[in-house]
Amino acid sequence: MSFRPVRDALIGATVLTAVLATSACQTKAKTGAASAGGSSDITIMVGGASKVIYLPAKLTEQLGYFKEQGLNVTLVDTPAGVTAETALLANQAQGVVGFYDHTIDMQSKGKCLTSVVQFANVPGEVEVVSKKDADSIKSPSDFKGRKLGVTSAGSSTDFLTQYLAGKAGVSTADYTTVKAGADSTFIASMNSGGINAGMTTDPTVARLTKTGDGQILLDMRTQAGTTAALGGLYPASSLYMSCDYVNSNKAAVQKLANAFVKTLKFINANDGAAIAAKMPADYAGSDKDLYVKAINDSKRMFTATGTMDADGAKNVLTVLGSFSPSVKPKKESIDISKTYTTEFTQAAQS
């Protein structure tokens, strides 16, 4: 009854190293092909391909929508969004499937990244408490003195944990941040006492709640739960790219948007069983029914159009601007309009 495990950090690092080595000499050629508007080779890093929040990436490949657009897309699974972002900034990948909030964080550091397809306007994240600690952790105000699991330092789960704790009057010095990864590594950390609570997604949430090893504290898979926790929508999983690449390769970016928007429409038109049937078998592991449940529990997060919610984008800036050491001092100078575009998803609707 195990899902396809997220790659071990060492394996992930090895894969990334291989991608960087082989793609460095290809980047210029890829850019030229994309600019010409023809069949293009594009590498997209995915910050955890087995996570339901990033399901559109693999599903688009499985449905054949990339090839339908004349694209040769290589998806590279990495342990965390921070690793994916590093590859993008090094020009060793053309896109990242990860959280939108990285585009704001990077602008505060002088880098321009932009979301071109917004998969979801809520995080899809869940704060789960170990069954051993469920009686003593009832809200983020109880995080003091605890070990809290995140995907990795600097990840979106880290951002959100800091905000939720700070909002409750708990500083980062009051709790211990633990790199717990996702899926099997996260579950192992919780069961061993390595973390008292942590932020994760489906299918990990489905596994923990089925066995009773974890209980849901905050559910940000819905608009209501997200608004209650974060004061509004919080656009999250997306395809983001460097602004320079987008501006220089609009034909290729439009094809990507066409493919992803078609996938989002597929997700919204089908139930978890139909979606799971299109995914690789190892994503479900030995418990297909639980995988279907995980998709059904989270699929409401996905938009049908791939278009950013403008107020949601402003709320992400508000959240990051309240605690982030890089964003907070530059909050007023952040140009939110450069962190996302609706140009391509609007064209994909026609």
C-alpha positions in Angstrom: 0.0 0.0 0.0 2.7 2.4 -0.9 2.8 5.2 -3.5 5.6 5.8 -5.9 8.2 7.2 -3.5 9.7 10.6 -4.0 13.3 10.2 -5.0 15.9 10.2 -2.4 17.7 13.5 -2.1 21.0 12.0 -3.3 19.3 10.4 -6.3 17.6 13.7 -7.1 20.9 15.5 -6.9 22.5 13.0 -9.3 19.6 13.4 -11.7 19.9 17.2 -11.6 23.7 17.0 -12.1 23.1 14.9 -15.2 20.5 17.3 -16.6 22.8 20.3 -16.0 25.7 18.6 -17.6 23.8 17.4 -20.7 21.6 20.4 -21.2 24.3 23.2 -20.9 25.4 22.7 -24.5 21.8 22.4 -25.7 20.3 25.5 -24.3 21.2 27.8 -27.2 19.9 25.3 -29.7 16.7 24.9 -27.9 16.2 28.6 -27.7 16.7 29.0 -31.4 14.3 26.2 -32.2 11.7 27.8 -29.9 12.1 31.2 -31.4 11.5 29.8 -34.9 8.1 28.6 -33.7 8.7 25.0 -34.9 9.0 21.7 -33.0 10.9 22.6 -29.9 12.9 20.7 -27.3 12.0 22.0 -23.8 13.1 20.9 -20.4 10.8 21.5 -17.5 11.8 20.8 -13.9 9.1 19.5 -11.7 9.4 19.9 -7.9 8.0 16.5 -7.0 6.2 14.9 -10.0 4.2 12.4 -7.9 2.6 15.2 -5.9 -1.0 15.7 -6.9 -0.5 19.5 -6.9 1.9 19.1 -9.8 -0.2 16.4 -11.6 -0.8 18.5 -14.7 2.8 18.2 -15.7 2.9 14.4 -16.1 -0.8 14.2 -17.1 -0.1 16.5 -20.1 2.7 14.2 -21.2 0.5 11.1 -20.7 -2.4 12.6 -22.7 0.0 13.4 -25.6 -0.8 17.1 -25.5 2.8 18.3 -25.7 3.4 16.3 -28.9 0.1 17.4 -30.2 1.5 21.0 -30.1 4.7 19.9 -31.8 6.8 20.1 -28.6 9.4 17.6 -27.4 9.1 18.2 -23.6 11.4 16.5 -21.1 10.1 16.5 -17.5 12.8 16.2 -14.9 11.6 15.2 -11.4 13.5 16.9 -8.6 13.1 16.5 -4.8 12.0 20.1 -4.2 11.0 23.3 -6.0 14.2 25.1 -4.8 16.3 22.6 -6.8 14.1 23.2 -9.9 14.4 26.9 -9.5 18.2 26.7 -9.4 18.3 24.8 -12.7 16.0 27.5 -14.3 18.2 30.4 -13.0 21.3 28.6 -14.4 19.6 28.5 -17.8 19.7 24.7 -17.8 15.9 24.4 -18.1 13.3 26.4 -19.8 10.5 26.1 -17.2 9.6 25.0 -13.7 6.4 23.4 -12.5 6.4 24.8 -9.0 4.8 27.4 -6.7 4.1 30.9 -8.0 5.5 32.6 -4.9 9.0 31.9 -6.1 8.5 34.5 -8.8 7.9 37.2 -6.2 10.8 36.0 -4.0 13.2 36.0 -7.0 12.1 39.5 -8.0 13.1 40.8 -4.6 16.5 39.3 -5.4 16.8 41.0 -8.8 15.7 38.0 -10.9 12.7 38.1 -13.2 10.5 34.9 -13.3 6.9 34.9 -14.5 4.1 32.4 -14.2 2.7 31.7 -17.7 0.1 29.0 -16.7 -1.5 29.1 -13.3 -2.6 25.6 -12.4 -4.2 26.4 -9.1 -5.2 29.5 -7.1 -4.9 27.7 -3.7 -1.8 25.9 -2.3 -3.2 22.4 -2.1 -1.1 22.0 1.0 -2.2 20.5 4.3 -0.8 21.0 7.7 -0.8 17.5 9.3 -0.2 16.7 12.9 1.2 13.4 14.2 -1.4 11.3 16.0 0.9 11.4 19.1 0.7 15.2 19.1 -2.9 15.8 18.0 -4.1 16.5 21.5 -1.5 19.2 22.1 -1.3 20.9 18.7 -4.7 22.4 17.9 -3.5 25.5 16.0 -0.4 27.2 14.8 -0.1 28.9 18.2 0.9 25.5 19.5 3.9 25.3 17.1 6.3 26.7 19.8 8.9 24.2 20.7 7.9 21.8 18.0 9.6 20.2 15.1 7.8 21.2 11.9 8.3 19.4 8.6 8.7 21.2 5.3 9.9 19.9 1.9 13.2 21.8 2.2 14.5 25.1 3.5 13.4 27.9 1.2 10.6 25.9 -0.3 7.0 27.1 -0.5 6.1 24.9 2.4 8.7 26.7 4.4 7.3 30.1 3.4 3.8 29.1 4.4 4.9 27.5 7.7 6.7 30.7 8.6 3.7 32.8 7.8 1.2 30.6 9.7 3.5 30.5 12.7 4.2 34.2 12.6 0.5 35.1 12.3 0.0 33.1 15.5 2.8 34.9 17.3 5.3 32.1 16.9 8.7 33.2 15.5 11.0 31.0 13.5 13.3 30.8 16.5 10.5 29.3 18.5 10.3 26.1 16.4 12.6 23.8 14.5 12.3 23.5 10.8 13.0 19.9 9.6 13.6 18.9 5.9 11.1 16.1 5.7 10.6 15.8 1.9 7.3 14.3 0.9 5.5 10.9 0.6 7.5 8.1 2.2 10.2 10.3 3.7 7.6 12.7 5.3 5.6 9.7 6.7 8.8 8.2 8.1 9.7 11.4 9.8 6.2 11.7 11.3 6.1 8.1 12.5 9.6 8.2 14.0 8.9 11.4 15.9 11.3 13.4 13.7 8.5 15.9 13.2 5.5 16.7 15.3 3.6 18.3 12.4 4.3 19.3 8.9 3.1 20.6 5.6 2.5 18.2 2.8 0.2 17.3 -0.1 -1.7 14.4 -1.6 -1.1 11.6 -1.9 0.8 11.8 1.3 -2.2 13.3 3.1 -4.4 10.4 1.9 -2.0 7.9 3.3 -1.6 9.5 6.7 -5.3 10.0 7.3 -6.2 6.5 6.1 -3.7 4.9 8.6 -4.6 7.4 11.3 -0.9 8.3 11.7 -1.7 11.9 10.9 -4.6 14.3 11.4 -5.4 17.4 9.4 -4.9 20.7 11.2 -5.2 23.1 8.3 -6.6 22.2 4.9 -5.5 24.5 2.0 -6.9 22.3 -0.8 -10.0 24.4 -0.9 -10.8 28.1 -1.3 -12.5 28.3 2.1 -9.6 26.6 3.9 -7.1 28.8 2.1 -8.9 32.0 2.9 -9.3 31.0 6.5 -5.5 30.2 6.8 -4.0 32.9 4.6 -6.6 35.7 4.4 -7.4 35.1 0.7 -6.5 33.0 -2.3 -2.9 31.9 -2.7 -2.1 31.0 -6.3 0.4 28.2 -6.1 1.2 25.4 -8.6 2.1 26.9 -11.9 4.4 26.8 -14.9 6.9 29.6 -14.5 9.7 30.6 -16.7 12.4 33.4 -17.0 11.0 36.6 -18.3 13.7 36.7 -21.0 12.9 33.3 -22.2 9.1 34.1 -22.4 9.7 37.4 -24.3 12.1 35.7 -26.8 10.1 32.5 -27.4 6.5 33.4 -27.5 5.6 30.8 -30.0 6.9 27.9 -27.9 5.4 29.4 -24.7 2.0 29.6 -26.4 2.2 25.9 -27.4 3.0 25.0 -23.8 0.0 27.1 -22.6 -2.3 25.4 -25.1 -1.2 22.0 -23.9 -1.5 22.7 -20.2 -4.9 24.5 -20.5 -6.3 21.5 -22.4 -5.1 19.3 -19.5 -6.7 21.6 -17.0 -10.0 21.3 -18.9 -9.6 17.5 -18.8 -9.0 17.5 -15.1 -12.1 19.6 -14.5 -14.3 17.4 -16.7 -13.2 14.1 -15.2 -13.2 12.3 -11.8 -10.3 10.9 -10.0 -10.7 7.4 -11.4 -10.5 8.7 -15.0 -7.5 10.9 -14.3 -5.7 8.2 -12.4 -6.2 5.8 -15.4 -4.1 8.1 -17.5 -1.2 8.4 -15.1 1.7 5.9 -14.9 0.8 2.9 -12.8 3.6 3.4 -10.3 2.1 6.7 -9.2 -0.7 4.7 -7.6 1.5 1.9 -6.3 -0.4 -1.0 -4.7 -3.4 1.0 -3.6 -5.1 2.5 -6.6 -8.3 3.3 -4.7 -6.4 5.5 -2.3 -4.6 7.3 -5.2 -8.0 8.0 -6.8 -9.2 9.4 -3.5 -6.1 11.6 -3.2 -6.9 13.0 -6.7 -10.6 13.6 -5.9 -9.7 15.3 -2.6 -7.4 17.7 -4.3 -8.7 18.2 -7.9 -10.9 21.1 -6.9 -7.8 23.2 -6.6 -7.1 23.2 -10.3 -8.4 26.1 -12.4 -10.2 25.3 -15.8 -8.4 28.2 -17.6 -4.9 28.4 -16.2 -5.4 32.1 -15.6 -4.1 33.9 -12.6 -6.4 35.4 -10.0 -5.2 39.0 -9.7 -6.3 39.4 -6.1 -4.8 36.1 -5.2 -1.4 37.3 -6.6 -1.6 40.4 -4.5 -2.3 38.2 -1.4 0.8 36.1 -2.1 2.8 39.4 -2.0 1.0 40.4 1.2 1.9 37.0 2.8 5.5 37.0 1.7 5.9 40.7 2.6 4.9 40.0 6.2 7.8 37.8 7.0 10.2 37.1 4.2 13.6 38.7 4.9 14.1 39.3 1.1 10.6 40.4 0.2 9.6 42.4 3.3 12.0 45.3 2.8 11.2 45.5 -0.9 7.4 44.8 -0.8 6.4 48.3 -2.0 8.8 48.1 -5.0 7.7 44.7 -6.2 6.1 44.9 -9.6 3.4 42.2 -9.3 2.5 42.5 -13.0 5.9 41.1 -14.0 5.4 37.9 -11.8 2.7 36.5 -14.0 1.1 36.9 -17.4 -2.4 36.0 -18.7 -1.4 36.5 -22.4 -0.9 32.9 -23.2 -3.7 31.3 -21.3 -6.2 33.8 -22.7 -5.1 33.0 -26.2 -5.4 29.3 -25.4 -9.1 29.7 -24.7 -9.9 30.6 -28.3 
